[in-house]
Amino acid sequence: MVILQRSADLVSLLAERGALVPAQIAEYVDTPRSSVYRLGDALRDAEMIEQVPDAHLRLSLRWLRLADAARAAMSEWEGARQVLDELAGATRQTVFLSVPRANESVCVDWARGEAINVLLLKPGRSLPLYAGAAGRVTLAFGLEDPAGYLANAPFKAFTNQTLITAARLRKDTVRTRNQGYVVSDGDVTDGIGALGAPLYWTTGGEFAGALSIAGLADDLNERREDLVEKLLSAASTLSASLP
């Protein structure tokens, strides 16, 4: 079990940071360098990572096949691709589809728009429920009573705009539920804004995930009314395609 956890930690680290040398890995995961070498050898034998020049380790191309297989297995979202592409084309913003997992909102697909190089969220990455459009949508609509989650506040701030206290997050949750969408203005990355809306399963009507768009905050603020209208329309279309 310990080996599996360390393997998962190493894979997650390389996914987040890119290629690293064993000394850097040992520091990040707080593991002796000798253990990192042994773990690295085992993962290379399994073709999960590979060694590149200057002794750096990185994820292997096998993960591309695994990612495609994982996405294909999520058949409930097979109608999402067209909605994401159309919304990205109509707004010129990057569009994200995220689903709830424990205390996070995990991005499972996207359609690229402008300002892509400065966005934190990408497929496979996640946001906590207190930050970002996808996270805060999940907090507001995915938890019937967020009190248990908010008991862990104050949270770690990404920027000076991050909502980290229980009081501010409770207020934000009420506002989000009333207006039906989230406005994220620099609370994950300075200068980056996002808008998020909930998605619902057709059968039962429970919360299914979050549809969000992100780009430069100034652009989103100037065009907010139009972008919110397009986002909510796309969210309604996507929800209607769900089982």
Secondary structure by P-SEA (a helix, b strand, c coil): caaaaaaaaaaaaaaacccccaaaaaaaacccaaaaaaaaaaaaaaccccccccbbbbbcaaaaaaaaaaaaaccccccaaaaaaaaaaaccbbbbbbbbcccbbbbcccccccccccccccccccccccccaaaaaaaacccccccccccccccccccccccccaaaaaaaaaaaaaaccccccccccccccbbbbbbbbcccccccbbbbccccaaaaaaaaaaaaaaaaaaaaaaaaacc
